[in-house]
Amino acid sequence: MNKRLATIEKKIASIKQQLLEIGEMRPGSLTQQYLKPKEKKGAYWQISYTYQMKSKTEYVKIEFIPQLEQQIKEFKNFKLLMQQWIDLAIEHSRLQIKLAKEAKI
């Protein structure tokens, strides 16, 4: 079990390092909409997201699409890394408790 704890600690350290490398980020999804959807005319872009339990939608100029796509990608990566860290932290805590109980026996 001590070996598993060390492995988890190395993975957490790796995640922390990856988090330091994350650039600008923003939640949401970017979609193209149409003023006349049936005819696919009047195209425009919008970003939709939820922040502080409120749904938001903003119009986006086409020149900002690549920047926003990168920010959304960074945010998704951030969320994935945080979830992995939480999963590992829970496992680490459980193993520590188990080891402590076994040491008392």
N, C-alpha and C positions, 0 to 999 in steps of 0.2 A: 504493500500500500504506500509506503514511503516513496517508492519509485514512481507510482502513479501521481502522487502529490507533486513531485519534482517536474514531471511531464506537464501537468496542468499549469504549474507556475511558469514554465518556459513558454507555453502557448499564450498565457495571459500577457507575458512580457512582449511577445511578438505582436499581439493585438494592440497593445499600448503604443508600440513603435509605429504600426500602420496608422493608428489614429492621428499621430503627430504629423503624418504626411498628407492628411486630407486637406484639400484646398477649399475654396469657396463652395458652399453647399446651400441647397434650398429644397424644401419639400414640395411635392406636387406632381401633377401630370400635365403634360403639354399636349394640346389637341388642336387640330385644325377644324374650324367650324365654317358654315356657309350661311349667308343671309338668305339664300334661296337653295335649300338643301337638295330638292328634287332635281334642279338644273345644275347643281354644283357651281353656282355663281356667287360672287361676293365673298371670297374666301378670306378668313382672318384667323389669327392664332390666339389661344388663351391658355393661361395656366390656372389650374384649380388645385386647392389644397385646404387642409384644415389646420388651424393654428389656434391654440387656447380654446379649443372646443367650438370654434366658429369656422364655418365654411367660407372660403374666399375664392373669388374668381377675378382674374385681372386680364385685360387685353395686352397683347405683346406684339411689338413691331417685329417684322421678319428679320431685321438685322441682329436682334438679340436672341434668336432661336438657338444658334450653336452654343452661346454662353450659358443659356438656361439649361440646355440639354446636359452640359457638363456638370453644372451645379446639381441638377437632379440626380445624375449618376453618382456624384460624390455623396449626396445625402443617403441614397440607397446603400452605398458601401458602408457609410457610417452606421446606419441602422443594423446592417448585417453583422458588423464587427461588435457592436454593443450587445447584440443578442448572443453572439458566441461567448463574449466575456461573461455575461450573466450566467449562461449555462455552465461554463467552467467554474465560475465562482461558487455556484450552488453545489456542484459536485465536490469541489475542494473543501467546502465547509462540512459537507456530510462525511467525507473521509476523515477529516480532522476530529470530528465528534466521535466517529466510530473507533478511531485509534485511541482516543482518550478513554473511552469506555473499556476497551480491551486492556489498556494499561492498568486499570483499576481492578480488573478481575484476577 
